[in-house]
């Protein structure tokens, strides 16, 4: 009996520390985002996180802004926050939810450096394409633009600038729940 109580209390402790994915599910189920790509769930949860920091009335938050200097896409900015009043980009966040934190952080840093290098070396050739159809120009990015790296829970201790409340396992559970909901037609499907 004593062993049972110890095991039960340990299991209860573990489950009480787990984040609840239900509020995220409710917020994301009608977005119509394609959750097939692994990174999509992390970017969408990051977008929700940044909404708490950057209110919708004053800021626009978008995901998936591709950039190029010609015909070929050079990279993608995961999260971009724009001040609605000035139209300036105030934040670019590279979002990486990977099993290996160090590889994820290295990738986020290299993506940031590649973008900044192209912005500095090829400003006249830079072209942007947003999934949401938003127009972007080089002039929106300036010295005041902040750059952050963001990961799943636990990333700050590994060198990331910020982290989500959800673990990688919880993000995967949320992704599967959204994919099933879309497949059953109970959630908005991607167009």
Backbone as a printed PyTorch tensor [residue, N CA C, xyz], in Angstrom:
tensor([[[  0.8300,  -1.1960,   0.0000],
         [  0.0000,   0.0000,   0.0000],
         [  0.8700,   1.2540,   0.0000]],

        [[  1.9250,   1.2120,   0.8010],
         [  2.8160,   2.3670,   0.8820],
         [  3.4850,   2.6250,  -0.4710]],

        [[  3.9050,   1.5580,  -1.1530],
         [  4.5220,   1.6920,  -2.4820],
         [  3.5410,   2.3210,  -3.4630]],

        [[  2.2950,   1.8850,  -3.3840],
         [  1.2780,   2.4290,  -4.2670],
         [  1.1210,   3.9320,  -4.0530]],

        [[  1.0970,   4.3750,  -2.8150],
         [  0.9510,   5.8000,  -2.5130],
         [  2.1320,   6.6020,  -3.0380]],

        [[  3.3300,   6.0560,  -2.9120],
         [  4.5220,   6.7520,  -3.4060],
         [  4.4580,   6.8770,  -4.9260]],

        [[  4.1470,   5.7780,  -5.5940],
         [  4.0550,   5.8000,  -7.0590],
         [  2.9450,   6.7500,  -7.5070]],

        [[  1.8080,   6.6860,  -6.8570],
         [  0.6850,   7.5570,  -7.2150],
         [  1.0510,   9.0270,  -7.0200]],

        [[  1.7490,   9.3450,  -5.9300],
         [  2.1160,  10.7430,  -5.6950],
         [  3.1530,  11.2260,  -6.7040]],

        [[  4.0720,  10.3560,  -7.1150],
         [  5.0620,  10.7240,  -8.1350],
         [  4.3650,  10.9860,  -9.4670]],

        [[  3.4650,  10.0870,  -9.8540],
         [  2.7310,  10.2760, -11.1060],
         [  1.8810,  11.5380, -11.0740]],

        [[  1.2510,  11.8230,  -9.9650],
         [  0.4610,  13.0390,  -9.8270],
         [  1.3550,  14.2660,  -9.9370]],

        [[  2.5320,  14.2240,  -9.3140],
         [  3.4660,  15.3490,  -9.3730],
         [  3.9090,  15.6080, -10.7990]],

        [[  4.2350,  14.5450, -11.5230],
         [  4.6790,  14.6960, -12.9040],
         [  3.5710,  15.2920, -13.7530]],

        [[  2.3540,  14.7770, -13.6220],
         [  1.2550,  15.2770, -14.4520],
         [  0.8550,  16.6960, -14.0720]],

        [[  1.0620,  17.0900, -12.8310],
         [  0.6790,  18.4410, -12.4360],
         [  1.6450,  19.4830, -12.9840]],

        [[  2.8630,  19.0600, -13.3710],
         [  3.8180,  19.9870, -13.9540],
         [  3.6600,  20.0970, -15.4660]],

        [[  2.9530,  19.1870, -16.0730],
         [  2.7580,  19.2020, -17.5180],
         [  1.8430,  20.3610, -17.8950]],

        [[  2.1750,  21.0160, -18.9950],
         [  1.3410,  22.1100, -19.4820],
         [  0.0800,  21.5270, -20.1180]],

        [[ -0.9840,  22.2670, -20.0440],
         [ -2.2520,  21.8420, -20.6260],
         [ -2.2780,  22.2860, -22.0870]],

        [[ -2.4220,  21.3410, -23.0110],
         [ -2.4320,  21.7000, -24.4280],
         [ -3.8050,  22.1820, -24.9000]],

        [[ -4.8280,  21.9770, -24.1010],
         [ -6.1970,  22.3090, -24.5230],
         [ -6.3840,  23.7880, -24.8870]],

        [[ -5.8760,  24.7410, -24.0890],
         [ -6.0460,  26.1480, -24.4930],
         [ -5.3790,  26.4550, -25.8410]],

        [[ -4.2440,  25.8220, -26.0970],
         [ -3.5600,  26.0130, -27.3800],
         [ -4.3960,  25.4160, -28.5100]],

        [[ -4.9360,  24.2380, -28.2670],
         [ -5.7910,  23.5880, -29.2640],
         [ -6.9760,  24.4860, -29.6110]],

        [[ -7.6360,  25.0160, -28.6000],
         [ -8.8010,  25.8780, -28.8250],
         [ -8.4230,  27.1320, -29.6120]],

        [[ -7.2360,  27.6760, -29.3390],
         [ -6.7860,  28.8840, -30.0380],
         [ -6.3830,  28.6150, -31.4830]],

        [[ -5.9320,  27.3950, -31.7700],
         [ -5.3730,  27.0920, -33.0890],
         [ -6.2870,  26.2930, -34.0150]],

        [[ -7.3540,  25.7180, -33.4840],
         [ -8.1310,  24.7590, -34.2780],
         [ -8.8300,  25.3620, -35.4910]],

        [[ -9.1090,  26.6380, -35.5000],
         [ -9.7890,  27.2480, -36.6440],
         [ -8.8770,  28.1490, -37.4730]],

        [[ -7.5560,  28.0140, -37.3020],
         [ -6.6220,  28.8490, -38.0610],
         [ -6.4610,  28.3920, -39.5010]],

        [[ -6.7060,  27.1160, -39.7810],
         [ -6.5380,  26.6020, -41.1330],
         [ -5.0890,  26.4320, -41.5500]],

        [[ -4.2060,  26.3960, -40.5830],
         [ -2.7750,  26.2250, -40.8610],
         [ -2.4930,  24.7660, -41.2080]],

        [[ -1.5770,  24.5500, -42.1230],
         [ -1.1360,  23.2010, -42.4610],
         [ -0.1380,  22.7430, -41.4000]],

        [[ -0.5390,  21.7970, -40.5800],
         [  0.3290,  21.3110, -39.5030],
         [  1.1580,  20.0980, -39.9100]],

        [[  1.1410,  19.7310, -41.1960],
         [  1.9740,  18.6140, -41.6590],
         [  3.4620,  18.8880, -41.4290]],

        [[  3.9890,  20.0570, -41.8280],
         [  5.4060,  20.3130, -41.5330],
         [  5.6250,  20.3730, -40.0180]],

        [[  6.6620,  19.6950, -39.5490],
         [  6.9250,  19.6250, -38.1040],
         [  7.0240,  20.9950, -37.4400]],

        [[  7.6460,  21.9620, -38.1120],
         [  7.8810,  23.2640, -37.5050],
         [  6.6530,  24.1400, -37.3880]],

        [[  5.5900,  23.8140, -38.0950],
         [  4.4010,  24.6690, -38.1150],
         [  3.7830,  24.8200, -36.7300]],

        [[  3.7130,  23.7430, -35.9770],
         [  3.0840,  23.8200, -34.6530],
         [  3.8840,  24.7210, -33.7270]],

        [[  5.1930,  24.6030, -33.7960],
         [  6.0550,  25.4210, -32.9470],
         [  5.8980,  26.9090, -33.2950]],

        [[  5.8500,  27.2090, -34.5870],
         [  5.6870,  28.5990, -35.0130],
         [  4.3350,  29.1610, -34.5850]],

        [[  3.2840,  28.3630, -34.6840],
         [  1.9560,  28.8520, -34.3140],
         [  1.8210,  29.0640, -32.8040]],

        [[  2.4140,  28.1730, -32.0190],
         [  2.3950,  28.3570, -30.5610],
         [  3.2580,  29.5620, -30.1940]],

        [[  4.3680,  29.7550, -30.9050],
         [  5.2150,  30.9290, -30.6710],
         [  4.4460,  32.2100, -30.9930]],

        [[  3.6740,  32.1690, -32.0510],
         [  2.8610,  33.3320, -32.4200],
         [  1.8850,  33.6780, -31.2920]],

        [[  1.2650,  32.6640, -30.7060],
         [  0.3730,  32.8950, -29.5640],
         [  1.1350,  33.4910, -28.3860]],

        [[  2.3360,  32.9720, -28.1400],
         [  3.1580,  33.4700, -27.0280],
         [  3.4800,  34.9500, -27.2310]],

        [[  3.8850,  35.3030, -28.4500],
         [  4.2450,  36.6970, -28.7220],
         [  3.0350,  37.6250, -28.6870]],

        [[  1.8440,  37.1120, -28.9330],
         [  0.6390,  37.9510, -28.8260],
         [  0.4710,  38.4900, -27.4100]],

        [[  0.9160,  37.7200, -26.4230],
         [  0.8550,  38.1940, -25.0470],
         [  1.8000,  39.3560, -24.7910]],

        [[  2.8940,  39.3690, -25.5000],
         [  3.9070,  40.4190, -25.3530],
         [  3.6320,  41.6110, -26.2740]],

        [[  3.0630,  41.3350, -27.4310],
         [  2.8010,  42.3580, -28.4470],
         [  1.3120,  42.3370, -28.8050]],

        [[  0.4990,  43.1680, -28.1290],
         [ -0.9590,  43.1550, -28.3270],
         [ -1.3630,  43.4410, -29.7770]],

        [[ -2.3990,  42.7550, -30.2100],
         [ -2.8800,  42.8230, -31.5880],
         [ -3.2740,  44.2340, -32.0170]],

        [[ -3.7450,  45.0500, -31.1050],
         [ -4.1690,  46.4060, -31.4620],
         [ -2.9970,  47.2540, -31.9610]],

        [[ -1.8040,  46.9870, -31.4470],
         [ -0.6370,  47.7980, -31.7960],
         [  0.3510,  47.0770, -32.7190]],

        [[  0.3130,  45.7370, -32.7240],
         [  1.3200,  44.9790, -33.4670],
         [  0.6780,  43.9120, -34.3490]],

        [[  1.3390,  43.6400, -35.4490],
         [  0.9480,  42.5610, -36.3420],
         [  2.0160,  41.4810, -36.2350]],

        [[  1.5960,  40.2490, -36.0110],
         [  2.5310,  39.1280, -35.9040],
         [  2.2380,  38.1680, -37.0450]],

        [[  3.2670,  37.8460, -37.8010],
         [  3.1030,  36.9320, -38.9220],
         [  4.1950,  35.8680, -38.9040]],

        [[  3.9570,  34.8070, -39.6330],
         [  4.9300,  33.7160, -39.7250],
         [  5.2820,  33.4800, -41.1870]],

        [[  6.4220,  32.8210, -41.3920],
         [  6.7930,  32.3580, -42.7220],
         [  7.0340,  33.4370, -43.7460]],

        [[  7.9280,  34.3730, -43.4560],
         [  8.2870,  35.4100, -44.4200],
         [  9.5590,  34.9660, -45.1440]],

        [[  9.4120,  34.5980, -46.4070],
         [ 10.5660,  34.1560, -47.1960],
         [ 11.2780,  35.3710, -47.7780]],

        [[ 12.5970,  35.2460, -47.9370],
         [ 13.3510,  36.3240, -48.5640],
         [ 14.2910,  35.7540, -49.6130]],

        [[ 14.5680,  36.5950, -50.6150],
         [ 15.4400,  36.1900, -51.7130],
         [ 16.1670,  37.4200, -52.2450]],

        [[ 17.1630,  37.1700, -53.0760],
         [ 17.8360,  38.2560, -53.7900],
         [ 17.7010,  38.0390, -55.2920]],

        [[ 16.7470,  37.2700, -55.6700],
         [ 16.5200,  36.9590, -57.0790],
         [ 15.4550,  35.9020, -57.1940]],

        [[ 15.7220,  34.9080, -58.0250],
         [ 14.7410,  33.8540, -58.2570],
         [ 14.6860,  32.8190, -57.1470]],

        [[ 15.7890,  32.6510, -56.4330],
         [ 15.8930,  31.5700, -55.4540],
         [ 15.6610,  32.0740, -54.0300]],

        [[ 14.8380,  31.3560, -53.2720],
         [ 14.6160,  31.6970, -51.8640],
         [ 15.8850,  31.4050, -51.0780]],

        [[ 16.3180,  32.3710, -50.2800],
         [ 17.5240,  32.2150, -49.4630],
         [ 17.2100,  31.7510, -48.0510]],

        [[ 16.0400,  32.1030, -47.5620],
         [ 15.6770,  31.7300, -46.2040],
         [ 14.2770,  32.1780, -45.8540]],

        [[ 13.9110,  31.8680, -44.6320],
         [ 12.5770,  32.1980, -44.1430],
         [ 12.6910,  32.7150, -42.7190]],

        [[ 11.9860,  33.7880, -42.4390],
         [ 11.9040,  34.3400, -41.0890],
         [ 10.6860,  33.7060, -40.4310]],

        [[ 10.9010,  33.0210, -39.3140],
         [  9.8150,  32.2560, -38.6920],
         [  8.7110,  33.1430, -38.1350]],

        [[  9.0910,  34.1230, -37.3160],
         [  8.1210,  35.0510, -36.7190],
         [  8.6080,  36.4730, -36.9760]],

        [[  7.6980,  37.3170, -37.4360],
         [  8.0140,  38.7260, -37.6530],
         [  6.9300,  39.5470, -36.9580]],

        [[  7.3620,  40.5000, -36.1250],
         [  6.4320,  41.3840, -35.4140],
         [  6.6020,  42.7920, -35.9780]],

        [[  5.4890,  43.3750, -36.4170],
         [  5.4920,  44.6900, -37.0510],
         [  4.6850,  45.6590, -36.2010]],

        [[  5.2340,  46.8410, -35.9830],
         [  4.5180,  47.9090, -35.2960],
         [  3.5100,  48.4820, -36.2940]],

        [[  2.2360,  48.4180, -35.9650],
         [  1.1910,  48.8800, -36.8890],
         [  1.2940,  50.3840, -37.1560]],

        [[  1.7610,  51.1410, -36.1810],
         [  1.8490,  52.5950, -36.3360],
         [  2.9680,  53.0370, -37.2600]],

        [[  4.1320,  52.4190, -37.1260],
         [  5.3040,  52.8270, -37.9130],
         [  5.5910,  51.9090, -39.0980]],

        [[  4.9790,  50.7250, -39.1060],
         [  5.2360,  49.6770, -40.1020],
         [  6.6580,  49.1280, -40.0210]],

        [[  7.3700,  49.4340, -38.9450],
         [  8.7240,  48.9100, -38.7370],
         [  8.6490,  47.5030, -38.1610]],

        [[  9.5870,  46.6700, -38.5760],
         [  9.7200,  45.3390, -37.9890],
         [ 10.4740,  45.5200, -36.6810]],

        [[  9.8360,  45.1700, -35.5830],
         [ 10.4890,  45.3550, -34.2900],
         [ 11.1050,  44.0640, -33.7600]],

        [[ 10.6630,  42.9170, -34.3070],
         [ 11.2020,  41.6400, -33.8410],
         [ 11.1850,  40.6070, -34.9590]],

        [[ 12.3070,  39.8920, -35.0690],
         [ 12.3990,  38.6940, -35.9000],
         [ 12.8010,  37.5780, -34.9540]],

        [[ 12.0230,  36.5180, -34.9280],
         [ 12.3100,  35.3970, -34.0250],
         [ 12.4570,  34.1110, -34.8260]],

        [[ 13.5930,  33.4690, -34.6620],
         [ 13.8040,  32.1480, -35.2500],
         [ 13.3200,  31.1270, -34.2360]],

        [[ 12.4180,  30.2710, -34.6530],
         [ 11.7550,  29.3140, -33.7660],
         [ 12.2300,  27.9090, -34.1120]],

        [[ 12.8040,  27.2400, -33.1340],
         [ 13.3150,  25.8850, -33.3510],
         [ 12.8900,  24.9900, -32.1980]],

        [[ 12.0980,  23.9870, -32.4980],
         [ 11.6670,  22.9970, -31.5120],
         [ 12.2130,  21.6430, -31.9490]],

        [[ 13.4120,  21.3830, -31.5520],
         [ 14.1230,  20.1670, -31.9370],
         [ 14.5140,  19.3910, -30.6950]],

        [[ 14.7780,  18.1230, -30.8880],
         [ 15.2260,  17.2700, -29.7840],
         [ 16.5960,  17.7240, -29.2730]],

        [[ 17.4860,  18.0630, -30.1960],
         [ 18.8350,  18.4910, -29.8380],
         [ 18.8710,  20.0210, -29.7680]],

        [[ 18.9140,  20.5480, -28.5570],
         [ 18.8870,  22.0020, -28.3620],
         [ 20.0760,  22.6900, -29.0300]],

        [[ 21.2600,  22.1070, -28.9260],
         [ 22.4540,  22.7550, -29.4670],
         [ 22.3830,  22.8740, -30.9870]],

        [[ 21.9700,  21.8080, -31.6480],
         [ 21.8210,  21.8710, -33.1060],
         [ 20.7500,  22.8900, -33.4960]],

        [[ 19.6860,  22.9360, -32.7350],
         [ 18.6090,  23.8900, -33.0100],
         [ 19.0990,  25.3240, -32.8440]],

        [[ 19.8370,  25.5740, -31.7740],
         [ 20.3580,  26.9180, -31.5240],
         [ 21.3590,  27.3200, -32.6000]],

        [[ 22.2330,  26.4000, -32.9840],
         [ 23.2000,  26.6790, -34.0540],
         [ 22.4770,  27.0350, -35.3510]],

        [[ 21.4270,  26.3060, -35.6720],
         [ 20.6460,  26.5690, -36.8870],
         [ 19.9740,  27.9410, -36.8090]],

        [[ 19.3770,  28.2620, -35.6710],
         [ 18.7190,  29.5630, -35.4990],
         [ 19.7240,  30.6990, -35.6710]],

        [[ 20.8980,  30.5410, -35.0830],
         [ 21.9330,  31.5770, -35.1970],
         [ 22.4120,  31.7240, -36.6350]],

        [[ 22.6170,  30.6110, -37.3270],
         [ 23.0950,  30.6920, -38.7170],
         [ 22.0330,  31.3270, -39.6170]],

        [[ 20.7660,  31.0320, -39.3690],
         [ 19.6940,  31.6480, -40.1600],
         [ 19.6370,  33.1550, -39.9270]],

        [[ 19.8010,  33.5550, -38.6910],
         [ 19.8020,  34.9780, -38.3480],
         [ 20.9590,  35.6900, -39.0520]],

        [[ 22.1490,  35.1080, -38.9550],
         [ 23.3280,  35.7170, -39.5760],
         [ 23.1890,  35.7910, -41.0940]],

        [[ 22.6460,  34.7540, -41.7230],
         [ 22.4520,  34.7590, -43.1730],
         [ 21.5070,  35.8910, -43.5740]],

        [[ 20.4190,  36.0580, -42.8290],
         [ 19.4770,  37.1320, -43.1440],
         [ 20.1390,  38.4960, -42.9760]],

        [[ 20.8040,  38.7140, -41.8490],
         [ 21.4380,  40.0020, -41.5930],
         [ 22.5220,  40.3050, -42.6300]],

        [[ 23.2800,  39.2890, -43.0250],
         [ 24.3240,  39.4770, -44.0270],
         [ 23.7050,  39.8990, -45.3570]],

        [[ 22.6550,  39.2030, -45.7940],
         [ 21.9940,  39.5470, -47.0520],
         [ 21.3410,  40.9180, -46.9900]],

        [[ 20.7810,  41.2590, -45.8500],
         [ 20.1550,  42.5680, -45.6660],
         [ 21.1930,  43.6770, -45.8180]],

        [[ 22.3870,  43.4360, -45.2900],
         [ 23.4620,  44.4300, -45.3560],
         [ 24.1310,  44.4700, -46.7320]],

        [[ 24.3880,  43.3230, -47.3170],
         [ 25.1590,  43.2490, -48.5680],
         [ 24.3220,  43.4430, -49.8310]],

        [[ 23.0500,  43.0890, -49.7860],
         [ 22.2130,  43.1310, -50.9910],
         [ 20.8670,  43.8200, -50.7510]],

        [[ 20.8560,  45.0050, -50.1350],
         [ 19.5580,  45.6100, -49.8120],
         [ 18.6900,  45.9130, -51.0400]],

        [[ 19.3040,  46.3010, -52.1580],
         [ 18.5090,  46.6250, -53.3460],
         [ 17.8860,  45.3810, -53.9780]],

        [[ 18.5330,  44.2300, -53.8100],
         [ 18.0310,  43.0050, -54.4290],
         [ 17.0590,  42.2200, -53.5430]],

        [[ 16.9810,  42.5810, -52.2750],
         [ 16.1530,  41.8100, -51.3350],
         [ 14.6740,  41.8860, -51.7130]],

        [[ 14.0580,  40.7030, -51.7660],
         [ 12.6300,  40.5760, -52.0300],
         [ 12.0170,  39.7060, -50.9440]],

        [[ 10.7900,  40.0150, -50.5830],
         [ 10.1100,  39.2860, -49.5180],
         [  8.8010,  38.7070, -50.0370]],

        [[  8.4530,  37.5450, -49.5110],
         [  7.1900,  36.8980, -49.8590],
         [  6.6020,  36.3260, -48.5740]],

        [[  5.4490,  36.8340, -48.2080],
         [  4.7910,  36.4180, -46.9680],
         [  3.6650,  35.4430, -47.2790]],

        [[  3.5370,  34.3860, -46.4790],
         [  2.4360,  33.4330, -46.6460],
         [  1.0910,  34.1330, -46.5450]],

        [[  1.0390,  35.1860, -45.7440],
         [ -0.2120,  35.9160, -45.5500],
         [ -0.3870,  37.0380, -46.5670]],

        [[  0.5690,  37.1680, -47.4950],
         [  0.4680,  38.1840, -48.5360],
         [  0.8170,  39.5900, -48.0910]],

        [[  1.4700,  39.7330, -46.9520],
         [  1.8360,  41.0530, -46.4540],
         [  3.0380,  41.5930, -47.2240]],

        [[  3.0150,  42.8890, -47.5630],
         [  4.1720,  43.4690, -48.2440],
         [  5.2890,  43.7850, -47.2380]],

        [[  6.5170,  43.5180, -47.6430],
         [  7.6830,  43.8450, -46.8190],
         [  8.7100,  44.5500, -47.6810]],

        [[  9.4950,  45.4260, -47.0340],
         [ 10.6050,  46.0860, -47.7160],
         [ 11.7960,  46.1410, -46.7650]],

        [[ 12.9660,  46.3320, -47.3360],
         [ 14.1970,  46.4020, -46.5530],
         [ 14.1190,  47.5280, -45.5250]],

        [[ 13.4710,  48.6360, -45.8780],
         [ 13.4090,  49.7940, -44.9830],
         [ 12.6760,  49.4970, -43.6730]],

        [[ 11.8900,  48.4280, -43.6340],
         [ 11.1880,  48.0700, -42.3970],
         [ 12.1310,  47.4640, -41.3560]],

        [[ 13.2620,  46.9670, -41.8020],
         [ 14.2620,  46.3660, -40.9170],
         [ 15.3660,  47.3990, -40.7030]],

        [[ 15.6190,  47.7430, -39.4530],
         [ 16.6950,  48.7040, -39.1930],
         [ 17.4420,  48.3160, -37.9240]],

        [[ 18.2670,  49.2070, -37.4410],
         [ 19.0930,  48.9270, -36.2630],
         [ 18.2980,  48.6420, -35.0030]],

        [[ 17.0350,  49.0500, -34.9730],
         [ 16.2300,  48.8050, -33.7710],
         [ 15.5180,  47.4500, -33.8010]],

        [[ 15.5710,  46.7580, -34.9430],
         [ 14.9430,  45.4340, -35.0330],
         [ 15.6540,  44.4730, -34.0910]],

        [[ 14.8900,  43.8210, -33.2320],
         [ 15.4530,  42.8220, -32.3120],
         [ 15.4180,  41.4500, -32.9800]],

        [[ 16.3790,  40.6280, -32.6140],
         [ 16.4290,  39.2520, -33.1130],
         [ 16.4650,  38.3210, -31.9150]],

        [[ 15.6010,  37.3120, -31.9270],
         [ 15.5400,  36.3450, -30.8260],
         [ 15.4940,  34.9250, -31.3680]],

        [[ 15.9710,  34.0310, -30.5360],
         [ 15.8000,  32.6000, -30.7980],
         [ 14.8260,  32.0690, -29.7560]],

        [[ 13.9440,  31.1680, -30.1670],
         [ 12.9220,  30.6370, -29.2730],
         [ 12.8040,  29.1320, -29.4950]],

        [[ 12.6490,  28.3920, -28.4060],
         [ 12.5270,  26.9320, -28.4920],
         [ 11.3780,  26.4520, -27.6210]],

        [[ 11.2340,  25.1280, -27.5830],
         [ 10.2850,  24.5260, -26.6540],
         [ 10.7950,  24.7280, -25.2210]],

        [[ 10.0050,  24.3320, -24.2420],
         [ 10.3820,  24.4640, -22.8280],
         [ 11.7600,  23.8490, -22.6010]],

        [[ 12.5740,  24.5490, -21.8270],
         [ 13.9130,  24.0700, -21.5030],
         [ 15.0210,  24.7180, -22.3100]],

        [[ 14.6830,  25.4840, -23.3350],
         [ 15.6820,  26.0600, -24.2260],
         [ 16.4800,  27.2110, -23.6570]],

        [[ 15.9000,  27.9900, -22.7610],
         [ 16.6320,  29.1260, -22.1910],
         [ 17.8790,  28.6390, -21.4600]],

        [[ 17.7570,  27.5310, -20.7460],
         [ 18.9210,  26.9650, -20.0520],
         [ 19.9800,  26.4560, -21.0150]],

        [[ 19.6170,  26.2810, -22.2840],
         [ 20.5480,  25.7860, -23.3050],
         [ 21.0540,  26.9030, -24.2120]],

        [[ 20.6820,  28.1580, -23.9130],
         [ 21.2040,  29.2850, -24.6780],
         [ 20.2070,  30.0400, -25.5350]],

        [[ 18.9700,  29.5730, -25.6230],
         [ 17.9600,  30.2910, -26.3910],
         [ 17.5620,  31.5650, -25.6470]],

        [[ 17.0880,  32.5470, -26.3990],
         [ 16.6510,  33.8100, -25.7960],
         [ 15.3100,  33.6680, -25.0830]],

        [[ 14.4720,  32.7790, -25.5760],
         [ 13.1290,  32.6040, -25.0110],
         [ 12.6740,  31.1720, -25.2630]],

        [[ 11.6130,  30.7790, -24.5480],
         [ 11.0980,  29.4210, -24.7170],
         [  9.5870,  29.4120, -24.5780]],

        [[  8.9970,  28.3720, -25.1210],
         [  7.5650,  28.1520, -24.9870],
         [  7.2770,  27.4450, -23.6750]],

        [[  6.0370,  27.4390, -23.2820],
         [  5.6020,  26.7300, -22.0810],
         [  5.5640,  25.2200, -22.3230]],

        [[  5.3370,  24.8220, -23.5670],
         [  5.1670,  23.4110, -23.8990],
         [  6.4960,  22.7140, -24.1810]],

        [[  6.5680,  21.4510, -23.7870],
         [  7.7290,  20.6170, -24.1010],
         [  7.6020,  20.1270, -25.5440]],

        [[  8.6580,  19.5240, -26.0490],
         [  8.6150,  18.9670, -27.3990],
         [  7.5380,  17.8880, -27.5020]],

        [[  7.4260,  17.0670, -26.4870],
         [  6.4100,  16.0140, -26.4640],
         [  5.0000,  16.6090, -26.4930]],

        [[  4.7710,  17.6530, -25.7350],
         [  3.4550,  18.3020, -25.7090],
         [  3.1400,  18.9640, -27.0510]],

        [[  4.1540,  19.5530, -27.6810],
         [  3.9580,  20.1450, -29.0060],
         [  3.5700,  19.0780, -30.0240]],

        [[  4.2080,  17.9160, -29.9290],
         [  3.8700,  16.8100, -30.8330],
         [  2.4410,  16.3200, -30.5900]],

        [[  2.0360,  16.2420, -29.3280],
         [  0.6610,  15.8400, -29.0000],
         [ -0.3440,  16.8420, -29.5730]],

        [[ -0.0400,  18.1150, -29.4050],
         [ -0.9140,  19.1720, -29.9150],
         [ -1.0090,  19.0970, -31.4430]],

        [[  0.1140,  18.8990, -32.0950],
         [  0.1410,  18.7770, -33.5580],
         [ -0.7380,  17.6140, -34.0160]],

        [[ -0.5850,  16.4610, -33.3720],
         [ -1.3800,  15.2910, -33.7590],
         [ -2.8740,  15.5320, -33.5310]],

        [[ -3.2050,  16.1870, -32.4440],
         [ -4.6110,  16.4820, -32.1510],
         [ -5.1980,  17.4070, -33.2190]],

        [[ -4.4300,  18.4050, -33.6420],
         [ -4.8950,  19.3240, -34.6810],
         [ -5.0110,  18.6250, -36.0350]],

        [[ -4.0380,  17.7830, -36.3680],
         [ -4.0910,  17.0450, -37.6360],
         [ -5.3070,  16.1180, -37.6880]],

        [[ -5.5760,  15.4250, -36.5930],
         [ -6.7430,  14.5380, -36.5410],
         [ -8.0350,  15.3390, -36.6570]],

        [[ -8.0930,  16.4420, -35.9670],
         [ -9.2810,  17.2930, -35.9990],
         [ -9.5310,  17.8110, -37.4160]],

        [[ -8.4640,  18.2110, -38.1120],
         [ -8.6050,  18.6650, -39.4980],
         [ -9.0520,  17.5140, -40.4020]],

        [[ -8.4610,  16.3330, -40.1910],
         [ -8.8150,  15.1630, -41.0120],
         [-10.2850,  14.7880, -40.8370]],

        [[-10.8060,  14.9220, -39.6360],
         [-12.2010,  14.5840, -39.3520],
         [-13.1680,  15.7030, -39.7510]],

        [[-12.6190,  16.8320, -40.1850],
         [-13.4630,  17.9470, -40.5990],
         [-14.0380,  18.7500, -39.4540]],

        [[-13.5160,  18.5540, -38.2600],
         [-14.0130,  19.2810, -37.0880],
         [-13.2460,  20.5790, -36.8550]],

        [[-12.1110,  20.7240, -37.5170],
         [-11.3020,  21.9400, -37.4500],
         [-11.1140,  22.4520, -38.8710]],

        [[-10.8720,  23.7340, -38.9830],
         [-10.6510,  24.3260, -40.3060],
         [ -9.4190,  23.7010, -40.9550]],

        [[ -9.5770,  23.2980, -42.1940],
         [ -8.4870,  22.6690, -42.9410],
         [ -7.6860,  23.7230, -43.7030]],

        [[ -6.4360,  23.3950, -44.0270],
         [ -5.6340,  24.3190, -44.8500],
         [ -6.2550,  24.4670, -46.2380]],

        [[ -6.1140,  25.6250, -46.8060],
         [ -6.6700,  25.8680, -48.1530],
         [ -5.6140,  25.6610, -49.2020]]])
